[in-house]
Structures are given as structure tokens and as C-alpha cells.
Amino acid sequence: MNKHIIYLAAGNSRRFGSNKLLHIFHGKPLYQYGLDMVFKFCKKRQDCSLLVISQYSEILQYARTKGIHTADSPDSRKGMSYTVKRAVQALGNIAEEDYIMFVVADQPYLTEKTLERLADQAVPGVETISAIYKGIPGNPTLFSARLIPELMELQGDEGGRKVIRRHACIYVEVEDKKELYDIDEKRQVSPD
């Protein structure tokens, strides 16, 4: 059973006002924090693979220099569902017992420990898994490959949370609320 990690780096940054993923955050582009961490995590685990999905050439090029599989998603500007569907298509045929994990690129404080705890919950019979902090669900999320048809039915700006609501979900509590903190506006410097 494999975990196919999809690094979602294709957002439109509407609230941010410019491309937040390329914004320099504490010395490097925001997207690199999560991508470097997930890449390191995958190198330690033989049951995990990584795919970066983006509409931005800078991000795709950076991932390729590390030998990471990538998928261009020019339709991502139309909404989240386009990114999700393009990423799932780029995975190709995967085994029914496998899992897909979505990790978003605007959570610079996410840790390998949380990824490991989430991935370890992906066992036969589990449908969906989500990170949570004190009752507030967030990302990353995992889906049984059996739910691919439902992910492919998403429309517009719908994301995987719509699918999670229809199925039993295992919630994994993160240790620090900063991990689920995502940067949406330029004025956001820290989660405190």
C-alpha cells in the first residue's frame, strides 16, 4: 500500500494580492518550506511518492531540479477542483488499496512528524484522514484511492473537504496550532 503525496502549489492567491507561493517568507519562497520538508519525508519512506502540481513554472522547475515528478495545471486559475483533478490524472492508475495525500504549499510550519502520523493512519478500511487542531480540521488530508471517482466529480472551487464530509474520517491532532496555519494575506507574518 502506497501513499501518493500531491503537493498543491497552484493557488491563485486572490486575498494575498500577488503570488504568495513565490513571496519571500523568512528568507526563501513560501512554497519551498513545505516542499523541501515533504521531499525529505518521502526520501525516508519507501511507501511514499511525491508529485508537485502547479501552474507556476518557477515552482515546477525547482521541483524538477530535485528529481520530483511534476504536473502543470494551467486551469488551476478556474478553481481548486481543476487542480485536484489534474493531479489525480497525473498520478495515472494507482492501486485501489493506495492513498492520496494532499499537502498545501502555504503551510510553512507543517512538520514531518505530522506527515508520518497521518500516513501511518492509512490502513485497509480507512476512507479519509485529516489533520485537526482543537476541533478545527485542516490540511493535509488523505483519501483512499477508492474515492478517486468522487474527487474527479468536484466542480469549480470545491476541494476534497466536500468528499470528506460524505465518509468516515480519522482526525489526527497536530501538536502545535502553527502547523495548520496558512498564509493568506501579506500582513500575516506569524500565527501568534
C-alpha positions as CSV (number, residue, x, y, z in Angstrom):
1,M,0.0,0.0,0.0
2,N,1.5,3.3,-1.1
3,K,0.8,6.9,-0.2
4,H,0.9,9.3,-3.2
5,I,1.6,12.7,-1.8
6,I,0.4,15.6,-4.0
7,Y,1.9,18.9,-3.2
8,L,-0.7,21.6,-4.1
9,A,1.3,24.6,-5.3
10,A,-1.1,26.1,-7.8
11,G,-3.3,28.5,-5.9
12,N,-4.3,31.9,-7.2
13,S,-3.6,34.0,-4.0
14,R,-6.6,36.2,-4.5
15,R,-6.6,37.5,-0.9
16,F,-2.8,37.9,-0.9
17,G,-2.8,40.3,-3.8
18,S,0.2,38.6,-5.6
19,N,1.6,35.1,-5.9
20,K,2.0,34.2,-2.3
21,L,3.8,31.0,-3.1
22,L,6.7,32.9,-4.6
23,H,6.6,35.6,-1.9
24,I,9.8,35.6,0.1
25,F,9.0,34.4,3.6
26,H,11.8,34.4,6.2
27,G,14.4,34.3,3.5
28,K,13.0,32.0,0.8
29,P,9.9,31.5,-1.3
30,L,7.0,30.4,0.8
31,Y,6.3,27.2,-1.2
32,Q,9.8,25.9,-0.6
33,Y,9.3,25.3,3.1
34,G,6.7,22.6,2.7
35,L,8.1,21.2,-0.5
36,D,11.6,20.7,1.0
37,M,10.1,19.1,4.1
38,V,7.8,16.7,2.1
39,F,10.7,15.8,-0.2
40,K,12.9,14.9,2.8
41,F,10.0,12.9,4.3
42,C,9.4,10.9,1.1
43,K,13.1,10.1,0.8
44,K,12.9,8.3,4.2
45,R,9.8,6.2,3.3
46,Q,9.6,3.6,0.5
47,D,5.8,3.7,0.6
48,C,5.5,7.4,-0.3
49,S,5.9,9.2,-3.6
50,L,5.7,12.9,-4.4
51,L,4.0,14.9,-7.2
52,V,4.1,18.6,-7.4
53,I,1.1,20.3,-9.1
54,S,1.4,23.9,-10.1
55,Q,0.5,26.5,-12.7
56,Y,3.8,28.3,-12.0
57,S,6.9,27.5,-14.0
58,E,9.3,28.6,-11.2
59,I,7.8,26.0,-8.8
60,L,7.7,23.2,-11.4
61,Q,11.3,24.0,-12.3
62,Y,12.5,23.9,-8.7
63,A,10.8,20.6,-8.1
64,R,12.3,19.1,-11.3
65,T,15.8,20.1,-10.1
66,K,15.3,17.8,-7.2
67,G,14.0,15.0,-9.4
68,I,10.4,15.3,-8.2
69,H,7.6,14.4,-10.6
70,T,5.6,17.4,-11.6
71,A,2.3,18.2,-13.4
72,D,1.5,21.6,-15.0
73,S,-2.0,22.8,-14.2
74,P,-2.8,25.9,-16.2
75,D,-6.6,25.5,-15.4
76,S,-5.9,25.9,-11.7
77,R,-6.9,29.6,-12.0
78,K,-10.5,28.3,-12.5
79,G,-10.7,26.8,-9.1
80,M,-9.4,24.1,-6.7
81,S,-11.3,21.3,-8.4
82,Y,-9.2,21.7,-11.5
83,T,-6.0,21.4,-9.6
84,V,-7.3,18.3,-7.7
85,K,-8.5,16.6,-10.9
86,R,-5.3,17.4,-12.8
87,A,-3.2,16.0,-10.0
88,V,-5.2,12.8,-9.8
89,Q,-4.9,12.3,-13.6
90,A,-1.2,12.9,-13.4
91,L,-0.8,10.0,-10.9
92,G,-2.2,7.6,-13.5
93,N,-3.6,4.3,-12.5
94,I,-2.9,3.6,-8.8
95,A,-3.9,0.5,-6.8
96,E,-7.2,0.6,-5.1
97,E,-5.6,0.0,-1.7
98,D,-3.3,3.1,-2.1
99,Y,-3.9,6.5,-0.6
100,I,-3.6,10.0,-1.9
101,M,-2.4,12.7,0.5
102,F,-2.9,16.4,-0.4
103,V,-0.4,18.8,1.2
104,V,-0.9,22.6,0.6
105,A,2.0,24.8,-0.2
106,D,1.1,27.7,2.1
107,Q,1.7,26.0,5.5
108,P,5.3,26.7,6.2
109,Y,5.2,25.2,9.8
110,L,4.0,21.7,8.9
111,T,6.3,19.0,10.2
112,E,7.5,15.6,9.1
113,K,6.2,14.2,12.3
114,T,2.6,15.2,11.4
115,L,3.0,13.7,7.9
116,E,4.2,10.5,9.4
117,R,1.3,10.3,11.9
118,L,-1.2,10.9,9.0
119,A,0.5,8.4,6.7
120,D,0.5,5.8,9.4
121,Q,-3.3,6.0,9.8
122,A,-3.7,5.0,6.1
123,V,-4.6,1.3,6.6
124,P,-7.1,-1.0,5.0
125,G,-10.7,0.1,5.6
126,V,-9.9,3.7,6.3
127,E,-11.6,6.1,3.9
128,T,-10.3,9.6,4.8
129,I,-7.9,11.2,7.2
130,S,-7.4,14.8,8.1
131,A,-5.2,16.9,10.3
132,I,-7.1,18.8,13.0
133,Y,-6.3,21.2,15.9
134,K,-8.7,21.5,18.8
135,G,-11.7,20.6,16.7
136,I,-10.8,22.7,13.6
137,P,-9.9,20.5,10.6
138,G,-7.2,21.5,8.2
139,N,-4.6,20.1,5.8
140,P,-3.0,17.7,5.0
141,T,-5.8,15.3,4.1
142,L,-5.7,11.7,2.8
143,F,-8.2,9.8,0.7
144,S,-8.5,6.1,-0.1
145,A,-7.8,5.6,-3.9
146,R,-11.4,4.1,-3.9
147,L,-12.6,7.7,-3.6
148,I,-10.9,8.9,-6.8
149,P,-14.3,8.9,-8.7
150,E,-15.7,11.4,-6.1
151,L,-12.6,13.6,-6.3
152,M,-13.0,13.7,-10.1
153,E,-16.6,14.9,-9.7
154,L,-15.6,18.1,-7.8
155,Q,-16.6,21.3,-9.5
156,G,-15.4,24.9,-9.5
157,D,-13.6,25.9,-6.3
158,E,-14.6,22.7,-4.4
159,G,-11.9,20.9,-2.7
160,G,-11.5,17.5,-1.0
161,R,-13.3,18.6,2.2
162,K,-16.6,18.0,0.3
163,V,-15.7,14.3,-0.2
164,I,-14.5,14.0,3.4
165,R,-18.0,15.1,4.7
166,R,-19.5,12.1,3.0
167,H,-17.3,9.5,4.6
168,A,-15.9,8.3,7.9
169,C,-12.8,10.3,8.7
170,I,-10.0,9.7,11.1
171,Y,-8.7,13.0,12.6
172,V,-5.1,13.3,13.6
173,E,-4.5,16.1,16.2
174,V,-1.4,18.2,15.4
175,E,0.7,19.2,18.4
176,D,1.1,22.8,17.5
177,K,-1.5,25.1,16.0
178,K,1.2,26.7,13.9
179,E,1.3,23.6,11.7
180,L,-2.1,24.3,10.3
181,Y,-1.5,28.0,9.9
182,D,-1.7,29.1,6.3
183,I,-0.7,32.4,4.9
184,D,-3.5,34.2,3.0
185,E,-2.6,37.8,3.4
186,K,0.7,39.8,3.2
187,R,0.1,41.3,6.6
188,Q,0.3,37.8,8.1
189,V,3.8,37.3,9.5
190,S,3.3,34.8,12.3
191,P,0.3,32.9,13.7
192,D,0.6,34.5,17.2
